[in-house]
Structures are given as structure tokens and as C-alpha cells.
Amino acid sequence: MRFATFGPHGQSRAVFVALCLLSATGLAACAGRPGPETLGTVALDDYKPTRVETLYTVTTRDRAEPGQNVFTTTKTRAPNYASFAVSIPPNHQPANIEWPKPGRKVDPKTDFAVVAQSVLDRTQMLQSISRREAAAPIVFVHGYNYNFQESLFRLAQLKTDSNLDGTPVLFSWPSLAALPAYVADKESATYSRDALANLLSDMVRARKGEVDVFAHSMGGWLTIEALRQLRLEGKGDVLDRLRVIMAAPDIDGDVFTAQLDVIGRMRTPITILVAPDDRALQVSSFLGAGTQRVGALDARDPEVAEAAKRYGVTVIDISSLESADATNHNRFFDVKQLATALNKPNATATLGDAGAFVLDAAAQTVSSPFSLAAKVLRRR
């Protein structure tokens, strides 16, 4: 039984409604979408922020100008590297990114703000990460319709809200950050798979230990392609050090099965956060002529559980969690809610169980045993 057998049951009317919702939320996002000016370094003067996150970035986007950390939608042959120190404002609310209001300069007292940054090369970045005395680094791979600054500040938000003690690394591929650009984004993500595979290999060897990977939406497609590439290159030692979580992965079910046939069983099972009511993935399914999307699997279907066990992956339905917007595609934004629910002591199985599970957010339990937060969404 294949993963492609199971999926969203929406009819054409449901897809039409989903398209309307996506258009509405997309237009709203574009109206307030942050521009490259938010990447400028802000002087702190006498203000001392209570929290500053140091983020490293690797991107297959080209630089707008040599020696500057402003990135375009143009693909580059060799990845670009940088680091950013982002201050978190005292008014920060979980799952939110506090952007400056239109027409107003960035104020670190009320907004996420870049307070320092550096242009790096590959060697400098790896040396910096290897010197940091922290837990396993976490690589964040963003999804469709993201510009560079959105993905950077989203990682800063995830790092702050989850209290991750590892070093955060953003892998940003050249999304066009436009709703009509779905096909172009898919090609840009695929273009970046070798660069991501090389980064994961570099990270494992620089740290001589585990590396966590958190991928969202189309970033899940890119991540699985990179894992497949590592297997084809004979880098099983790298795969054995990776701990992968995918939220709402936008992957065709048949393609995912074929990818897993090459990747094989991971030492730590790939964890997939799914929601059958994900409207964004309903649209993706519609664009794919009705194909099943992995991020919308029905974990209650016993055949899904059987397929998950056979392929050695962990499927967790998180649709009981509150959604960040009408698309139901971004539940992972509220990592505090997610980590609290998934790290309850009454979750009874050992780490690494494969199978399909359903999260009951109200009771903060799962219908079958698993553990996730201890691996990636670590809380102090």
C-alpha cells in the first residue's frame, strides 16, 4: 500500500473556496510583505535588547550587490553565506513576527531587527558553527512563496519561541515569493537540492555529530530530494546523523514512495506533521490533477499507519492545533504549543517509533506513543 492511496477528500467547490482563501491571505501578506530594507543593520544606541538570536544563512539566491547581504530571486551557481544577529522585541508574541508598520523605520524596541551581520564564505561559516558550544545545529528549509527576509525572521521566531539550544541555520532557495509562481518555485527548489545535500554533509562533518533538519511545505520536497541525493552518493554516514521533521510537506504521494525506496530507512525515522484540512495542500493537489499530498495524509486510516511502519517514518496528525491563518498550512509557527503538546510525559512510546499518530491538543496527548520535542523542538 502506497502513501498516494490516502488523502484529502475535497470536491471542486472545496478547492475553489481554498483558492479564494489563499488569494485573500496572499494579497494581505503581499500588502505587508517585508522588503530588503528590513535586512539593514539597525543602530541600538543606548537600547539593550533582552534577546538576540545569531543565525547563519546559506542560500542559492544571488546577492543584489557583491559584498552585501541582500538577496534576489536569481539562482546562483555557488551558494552564498552570511550571518545575522536579530534582536527580538520585548512585545513579541508567540508565533508572530513583529514587522515595522508601513512607512516606519525598524525599531528594535517594537520590531524584529538586524543588529549585526557579516558576509561569510563556506569555510568561515563552518568554522563559526563548529566553534559554538551548543546542541545539534538545526537547518530550516522554508516553503513556497517566501522571500529571503521572511524566511530569516521566521527562523528567528522559531528559535526564540522554542528555546532551541542548537545553532540555527537557514537554507533559503530562490522562491519568487509570488502566488502565481508555484511551478517556478518547484523548479527553483529542485535546482537547490545539490546545495542542500552538500550543506547537510558539511554540517555533519563540521560538528562531528547530529544535525536537525526542519522543513516546511515545498521545503519538504527539497529536503527529501537532498536525502535521496546523499544516498545515491553513498553518504549513508551523513544520513545516519540527520534527524528530519517535515511540516505539511508538499510532495506527491507516489513520488514520496519512490524517494523512500531510494533513501531507505533512516536511523532516526523521518517525522511528518500532517493535517487533512490543509487548504494550501488542497490547492497543490488541484494543481497536480488531484494527486495526494503527503502533508494532508489521514493518520486515522489504518493503511496509512501500515505504510508508515513499513517505510520507517512517523506520521503525526496535528490538525487539532490552532492554525495561524485560514489556510491551516502554518500550524508549526506556534512551536510552544506544538512542543508542549508533543512532549507530555504520558506519551508512552520510545523515541523513533514509526507509524501514524493523532495529536489530541485539548487533552495534550497522542492516540499512539511517540516522542518528538526531545529531538528537535527541545525546550529548556
matplotlib code that plots the C-alpha trace (Angstrom):
import matplotlib.pyplot as plt

x = [0.0, 1.4, 1.2, -0.5, -3.7, -4.8, -5.5, -7.8, -11.3, -12.3, -14.5, -14.1, -16.2, -13.8, -10.8, -12.5, -13.0, -9.4, -8.2, -10.2, -8.9, -5.3, -5.7, -7.1, -4.4, -1.8, -2.9, -2.9, 0.6, 1.9, 0.5, 2.6, 5.4, 8.8, 11.2, 15.0, 15.2, 14.4, 17.8, 19.7, 21.7, 19.9, 21.9, 21.0, 22.3, 21.5, 18.9, 19.9, 17.7, 16.9, 17.3, 19.4, 19.5, 22.5, 21.5, 23.6, 22.3, 23.2, 21.3, 21.2, 19.9, 22.3, 23.4, 21.9, 25.3, 28.7, 29.6, 26.1, 23.5, 20.6, 19.4, 17.4, 15.2, 18.0, 19.6, 23.4, 25.7, 27.6, 25.8, 26.1, 26.8, 26.1, 25.3, 22.8, 22.2, 18.4, 17.1, 13.6, 11.4, 10.0, 6.5, 7.0, 4.0, 4.5, 4.1, 4.3, 6.9, 6.7, 7.3, 7.6, 4.4, 4.4, 6.4, 8.1, 11.7, 12.7, 12.6, 14.3, 12.0, 9.0, 10.2, 12.4, 15.6, 19.0, 21.6, 24.7, 25.6, 28.6, 29.3, 30.9, 32.3, 31.7, 34.9, 34.1, 30.6, 31.5, 34.3, 31.9, 29.4, 32.0, 33.2, 29.8, 29.3, 25.7, 23.4, 22.9, 22.5, 19.1, 18.7, 15.4, 14.2, 11.4, 8.5, 6.8, 6.1, 8.8, 11.3, 14.7, 13.9, 10.6, 12.5, 15.2, 12.9, 10.6, 13.7, 14.4, 10.8, 11.0, 14.3, 13.0, 9.7, 11.0, 14.1, 16.2, 19.7, 21.3, 22.7, 20.0, 21.0, 18.6, 18.8, 17.0, 16.3, 15.2, 11.5, 9.9, 7.6, 4.5, 1.3, 1.2, 4.8, 4.1, 5.7, 8.7, 9.2, 9.1, 11.8, 13.9, 13.6, 14.7, 17.6, 18.8, 18.9, 22.6, 23.5, 21.3, 22.8, 26.3, 25.3, 24.0, 27.1, 29.3, 27.3, 27.6, 31.3, 32.0, 30.1, 31.0, 27.6, 23.8, 22.1, 18.4, 16.5, 13.1, 11.4, 8.1, 5.8, 7.8, 10.9, 9.9, 10.2, 13.6, 14.7, 13.7, 15.4, 18.6, 18.3, 17.9, 20.9, 23.0, 22.0, 22.9, 26.3, 26.9, 26.8, 24.9, 27.1, 25.6, 22.1, 22.7, 23.4, 20.3, 17.1, 14.4, 11.0, 8.8, 5.7, 2.9, 5.3, 4.1, 5.1, 3.1, 2.4, 3.7, 6.9, 7.4, 7.2, 9.7, 12.0, 11.8, 12.6, 16.0, 16.6, 15.7, 15.0, 16.7, 18.5, 16.1, 12.7, 11.6, 8.8, 5.9, 3.4, 0.2, -3.3, -6.1, -7.7, -4.7, -6.2, -2.9, -2.2, -5.7, -4.8, -1.5, -3.4, -5.7, -2.7, -1.4, -4.5, -5.8, -2.7, -2.3, -0.1, 1.9, 1.2, -2.5, -2.4, -5.2, -3.3, -6.5, -6.5, -5.0, -3.4, -1.5, -0.2, 0.8, 2.6, 4.4, 5.7, 6.8, 8.8, 10.0, 8.5, 6.5, 3.2, 1.6, -1.8, -1.6, -4.9, -6.2, -3.7, -4.8, -4.0, -2.1, -4.3, -7.2, -5.0, -4.3, -0.9, 1.2, 0.4, 4.1, 4.5, 3.4, 6.2, 5.5, 2.0, 3.4, 6.3, 4.1, 1.5, 4.1, 6.4, 3.9, 5.1, 2.0, 3.2, 4.2, 6.5, 10.2, 11.8, 11.9, 8.6, 7.4, 3.7, 0.8, -0.4, -3.1, -2.5, -5.3, -4.4, -7.3, -6.1, -2.5, -2.0, -1.5, -3.5, -0.4, 3.1, 5.9, 8.3, 9.3, 10.1, 13.1, 14.7, 14.1, 11.7, 13.8, 12.7, 14.8]
y = [0.0, 3.4, 6.8, 8.0, 6.0, 8.3, 11.9, 15.0, 14.3, 17.9, 18.3, 21.0, 23.5, 23.0, 23.6, 26.8, 28.0, 27.2, 29.1, 32.1, 31.9, 31.6, 34.5, 36.6, 35.7, 36.0, 39.5, 40.5, 39.1, 41.0, 44.3, 43.9, 41.8, 42.9, 44.4, 44.2, 47.3, 45.1, 43.5, 46.7, 46.9, 49.0, 51.0, 50.1, 53.4, 53.1, 50.4, 46.9, 44.1, 41.3, 38.6, 38.5, 35.4, 34.6, 33.0, 31.6, 31.5, 29.5, 30.4, 29.6, 33.2, 35.7, 38.8, 42.1, 43.7, 42.0, 42.1, 42.9, 40.7, 41.5, 38.5, 38.3, 35.7, 34.9, 31.5, 31.4, 28.5, 28.6, 29.2, 32.5, 32.5, 35.1, 35.6, 37.8, 38.9, 39.5, 41.2, 40.2, 43.0, 42.8, 42.9, 39.7, 37.3, 33.6, 32.6, 36.2, 38.2, 41.9, 43.8, 47.6, 49.3, 50.5, 53.7, 53.4, 52.6, 49.4, 50.0, 47.2, 48.2, 47.1, 45.1, 42.2, 44.0, 43.1, 44.5, 43.0, 40.9, 39.5, 38.3, 34.9, 32.2, 28.4, 27.9, 30.8, 29.7, 26.1, 27.2, 29.5, 26.7, 24.2, 26.5, 27.1, 25.1, 24.2, 21.2, 19.9, 22.7, 22.9, 23.6, 25.3, 24.9, 27.2, 26.6, 28.1, 31.9, 33.1, 35.9, 35.8, 38.2, 36.4, 33.1, 34.7, 36.3, 33.2, 31.2, 33.8, 33.5, 29.7, 29.8, 32.3, 30.6, 27.1, 28.0, 25.8, 25.5, 24.5, 26.8, 27.9, 27.7, 29.0, 27.3, 29.7, 28.7, 31.3, 31.3, 34.1, 35.0, 35.3, 33.2, 32.5, 31.3, 27.7, 25.9, 28.3, 27.8, 24.0, 24.2, 26.6, 24.2, 21.3, 23.3, 23.7, 20.1, 19.5, 22.6, 21.4, 17.9, 19.5, 21.7, 18.8, 16.8, 19.8, 20.3, 16.7, 16.7, 20.1, 19.2, 15.5, 14.8, 15.0, 17.7, 18.5, 19.5, 21.2, 21.7, 23.3, 22.7, 22.8, 22.8, 19.2, 18.2, 19.9, 18.1, 14.6, 15.2, 16.1, 13.0, 10.9, 12.6, 11.7, 8.1, 8.0, 9.5, 6.7, 9.1, 6.8, 8.1, 11.6, 10.2, 8.4, 11.7, 13.6, 14.0, 15.3, 16.8, 17.9, 20.1, 19.9, 18.6, 19.4, 16.1, 13.8, 10.6, 8.3, 10.4, 10.2, 6.4, 6.3, 8.6, 6.5, 3.4, 5.0, 6.6, 3.5, 3.5, 6.4, 5.7, 8.2, 8.0, 11.0, 12.7, 14.2, 16.6, 16.4, 17.9, 16.6, 20.1, 21.9, 24.1, 25.1, 21.4, 21.1, 23.7, 21.9, 18.7, 20.5, 21.9, 18.3, 16.9, 15.6, 13.8, 13.0, 15.4, 13.8, 16.7, 16.0, 12.3, 10.9, 9.4, 7.8, 5.5, 2.1, 1.7, 4.9, 3.6, 0.3, 2.2, 4.4, 1.4, -0.3, 2.7, 3.6, 7.1, 8.8, 10.5, 12.8, 14.5, 18.0, 19.3, 19.7, 22.5, 26.1, 27.4, 30.6, 31.5, 30.4, 28.1, 25.6, 25.3, 27.0, 25.3, 24.8, 28.6, 28.2, 25.9, 26.4, 25.0, 22.2, 21.3, 21.4, 19.0, 16.6, 16.4, 15.3, 12.6, 10.4, 9.9, 6.3, 5.1, 5.3, 7.7, 6.7, 4.8, 4.5, 4.7, 7.1, 9.0, 11.6, 14.5, 15.5, 19.1, 19.5, 16.6, 17.2, 13.5, 11.3, 8.3, 6.3, 6.6, 8.7, 11.5, 14.5, 17.5, 15.9, 15.6, 18.8, 21.1, 21.0, 23.1, 24.3]
z = [0.0, -1.0, 0.6, -2.5, -1.7, 1.0, 1.1, 1.1, 0.1, -1.0, -4.1, -6.7, -4.6, -1.6, -3.8, -5.2, -1.7, -0.8, -3.8, -2.7, 0.9, -0.4, -2.7, 0.2, 2.6, -0.1, -1.0, 2.6, 3.0, 0.0, 1.3, 4.4, 3.0, 4.3, 1.8, 1.7, 3.8, 6.9, 6.4, 7.1, 10.3, 13.0, 15.5, 19.1, 20.6, 24.3, 23.9, 25.2, 23.8, 26.1, 23.4, 20.3, 18.0, 15.9, 12.6, 9.8, 6.3, 3.2, 0.0, -3.7, -4.2, -5.8, -4.0, -5.2, -4.9, -4.2, -0.5, 0.7, 2.4, 0.2, -1.9, -5.0, -6.7, -9.2, -8.9, -8.2, -9.2, -5.9, -2.6, -0.7, 3.1, 5.8, 9.4, 11.1, 14.7, 15.1, 18.2, 19.5, 20.8, 24.4, 23.0, 21.0, 20.9, 20.2, 16.6, 15.4, 13.6, 14.7, 11.5, 11.3, 10.2, 6.6, 6.2, 9.6, 10.2, 12.0, 15.8, 17.9, 20.8, 18.9, 15.8, 14.9, 13.9, 12.4, 14.8, 13.2, 10.2, 8.2, 4.7, 5.0, 2.8, 3.3, 5.4, 7.7, 8.3, 9.1, 11.4, 13.3, 13.7, 14.8, 17.5, 19.0, 22.2, 21.6, 20.9, 17.4, 14.8, 13.2, 9.5, 8.5, 4.9, 4.0, 1.7, -1.4, -1.6, 0.8, 0.2, 1.9, 4.8, 5.6, 5.9, 8.0, 10.5, 10.6, 11.8, 14.4, 15.6, 15.7, 17.6, 20.2, 20.8, 21.1, 23.1, 20.8, 22.2, 18.9, 16.2, 13.7, 10.0, 7.3, 3.9, 1.5, -2.0, -4.7, -4.3, -6.4, -3.4, -5.6, -5.5, -9.3, -9.2, -7.9, -10.9, -10.9, -7.2, -7.6, -10.2, -8.0, -5.1, -7.2, -8.6, -5.0, -3.9, -4.5, -2.5, 0.4, 0.3, 0.4, 3.3, 5.3, 4.6, 5.6, 8.8, 9.9, 9.4, 10.9, 14.1, 14.1, 15.4, 14.8, 12.7, 12.9, 9.8, 9.9, 6.5, 5.6, 2.7, -0.6, 1.5, 2.4, -1.3, -1.5, 1.7, 0.6, -2.7, -0.9, 1.3, -1.9, -3.4, -0.3, -0.6, -4.3, -3.4, -0.9, 2.1, 4.5, 7.3, 6.8, 6.7, 9.9, 11.6, 10.4, 12.4, 10.0, 10.6, 7.8, 8.4, 5.8, 3.1, -0.4, -2.0, -4.3, -2.5, -5.3, -5.7, -1.9, -2.0, -4.8, -2.9, 0.2, -1.9, -2.6, 0.8, 2.7, 6.5, 8.3, 11.6, 13.2, 11.4, 9.4, 11.2, 9.1, 10.6, 8.7, 8.6, 6.3, 6.5, 5.0, 2.4, 0.8, 0.0, -1.4, -3.9, -4.6, -5.1, -7.5, -9.5, -9.6, -11.1, -7.8, -6.6, -2.9, -1.0, 1.9, 4.2, 4.0, 4.9, 7.1, 10.1, 11.2, 8.2, 9.3, 5.9, 6.4, 9.7, 7.9, 5.2, 7.7, 9.6, 6.5, 5.3, 8.7, 9.0, 11.8, 10.7, 13.2, 12.6, 14.2, 12.9, 16.4, 17.0, 16.4, 12.9, 12.3, 9.4, 7.2, 5.1, 8.0, 6.5, 9.1, 12.5, 13.1, 13.7, 17.3, 18.3, 22.0, 21.6, 19.4, 21.7, 24.9, 23.3, 21.9, 24.9, 27.6, 29.9, 29.2, 25.6, 26.2, 23.5, 23.0, 20.6, 17.0, 16.7, 13.1, 12.4, 12.3, 15.3, 16.1, 18.4, 20.8, 21.6, 24.0, 26.1, 25.1, 24.4, 21.4, 20.5, 20.0, 21.5, 20.2, 21.2, 19.1, 21.1, 22.8, 19.4, 17.5, 19.4, 22.5, 25.4, 28.3]

ax = plt.figure().add_subplot(projection="3d")
ax.plot(x, y, z, "-o")
ax.set_aspect("equal")
plt.show()
